[in-house]
Amino acid sequence: MKKIICFLSCIVFCLSCSDTDDYEAIFLENETIALEIPVGFPALNNAFYTNRPTKLGVELGKKLFSDKRFSANNTIACSSCHIQANAFADNNAKAIGIFARIGLRNTPPIQNMAFLNFYNWDGSKLQLEKQSIVPIITHEEMNSSIIEVIDKINVDKAYRDLFKKTFGDENITPERIYKSIAQFEYTLISANSKYDRVKRKENESFSVSEARGYQVFQEKCNSCHSTELFTDQSFRNIGFPLNTDSNEGGRGRVTGIEKDYMSFRVPTLRNIEVTAPYGSFGQFATLRQLLDYLDNGVILTDNLDPIFKENGNRIPLNEQEKIDLISFMKTLTDTHFLGGD
Amino acid sequence: MKNFKKYLLMPAILLAVVSCSNDDENPVANSVALKFNNTFDNTTIILGDAASTTASVKTSGAGQVHRFSELKYVISNIRLVKTDGTEVPYNVNNLDKGAVIVDQSKEASLNYVMSNIPVGEYAKIKFGLGVKQVLNALDQVKFPSFYAAAGANDTEMMWEWGTGYRFTKLEGFYGADNKQMSIHTGSTVEGNKGDATSYVQGVDAYRDITLELTAKAIVGKNPPKITIKADFNKLLSGTTAITLSTGTSGSSNATPNIHTALQMVKFVDNLGGNGTTDVKGMFSILAVEN
């Protein structure tokens, strides 16, 4: 008897749903993407598990990412500064936004974000879903607001359809926008450089100079540029020339801790060949200039990183080592990730 | 004829008075007005730029003359406490209905009227300087009015990079040569600062203020008015004496890089107390009018 009741109620349920069968079918099609986690990569950010990339979510996020209506005057999209060929960074010293306004810092690349626990140079954001609102409202970036954005894209039927397919109904909400963009960013994984192929023994090997550079890297660089992400995600003041903008304080402006003053997240070295200039506000035009600076000695401050303090405020590098290090760093370029062949 | 008209009118007036009298004599609620008086000691501050001859000028304990050209702060989470200890919250979870940006340049913002406060005798007022963390998220959908007010070009009470509101924004000049002074405070905290399991990082710049009223505020047929003094002499000469310095080092504090290190917290504590031994900061009650 129980079974029969159950069966009947199932039928009723099915019938009552039949109107929305089409949408159910489409919604079911929106399966989660199985991301391939590269060998040796660290654990995923916890936020990933509550916003797993789906096929349609990523498609939607990608579309939003390149939509210029995110800026007040429809001129700047996320992709205006986060350019794929530059590992989703650009070649400006400081980011340039709406009305050619110049921002505070160098545009960070967007790659392997799913594995990071801190976002932005100062680690102010801990989840990608909470990051994308920042450029939308920042005066020097897009100078808009999320409701302004929603009002603009809401008139676009293609968007309403995509939101419906992705989330079940047409409602364009801030949370759905943030989630979609994050989902797209989660899929931007770079782990197919020459370095990776050498590591995986895929019939490639380092040149003599690259191999020497890898040695130097292991001796002098990878205590900070560690793990397969080439960053240990710590915040350090390594005595780079200071950004004198009064809004800059590095990590210190987030934590309120004195030792974090002008400390920045150790940047990844992946695809570094295409993300010049270097430093939190593009202090160095070339890798060579940056290495020369480390070799000549950095600015000594109270909170200078201990590794520098203990080594005379410098990383000594001879001419050959510099050449070899640069050769090695170029093996971290992932042509496929950058949209090449 | 003239007199006759008067007689006709009389009952109408009487009727009107009578019909209203029930409500007037036994209201269940009334409004309470808050008046903010921003001062240097006991003198209301007059804003002005470096060249102004009318601007209020104050010399700090450390001997630095200073003046304000802009003075703004957020008051939210207002609670009135009855003489029996009952706390009456006023839209404490709604920034649109329960928060105000006090702006010295806008007279209207100095008078905040809270409506529909239950009748009774009140002995204390509590409020927050800033926005408590759970609401401090620049949520335009939830609180469109407050978001718009804070984001207005002449207000600029948003901290975009931290996706929170500015709690105080003080612009002005200091020293004999009128160097720029720009002091902003706001929270960057992620997780609950008091709870080690959820606390992640950042500074909590919200301060909860408690003030004993100098006389009972009686909400009845009259709406009481509470005048609150905010003595900005406390900024530099409060619990911690602060000497302003301009520059780009971690100890420079006269420009917004006071967001760094512990510099901001010193200002926050001077203005809003430290939350434990000092729950008044710069605030005090000037008058209660019933």
Interface residues (C-beta under 8 A of the other chain):
Chain A: L104 N120 G123 S124 K125 L126 K130 I133 V134 I137 T138 H139 S145 I146 I147 T173 P174 L242 T244 S246 N247 E248 G249 G250 G252 R253 V254 T255 G256 I257 E258 D260 Y261 M262 D302 N303
Chain B: L138 Q140 V141 P144 Y147 G151 M158 E160 W161 G162 T163 S182 T188 E190 V200 Q201 G202 V203 T248 G250 T255 P256 N257 H259 T260 A261 L262 M264 V265
